[in-house]
Amino acid sequence: MKTLTIALVLTLAPTLSLAAGCNHGKSAQIMSCADGTAYDADAKACLPISS
């Protein structure tokens, strides 16, 4: 019974650790624009600032 428990733990441990640490593609990225432009979320691009 002890061997079965250890085998089960060793089988599930990598799966659980990968699931807990997976954040691929979910983090926000910081967008920086050149001077005189600002990021427009609707256009998803840097647009000139009109004054």
Beta strands, then each sheet from edge to edge (+ up, - down):
strand 1: 37-40
strand 2: 45-48
sheet 1: 1+ 2-
end
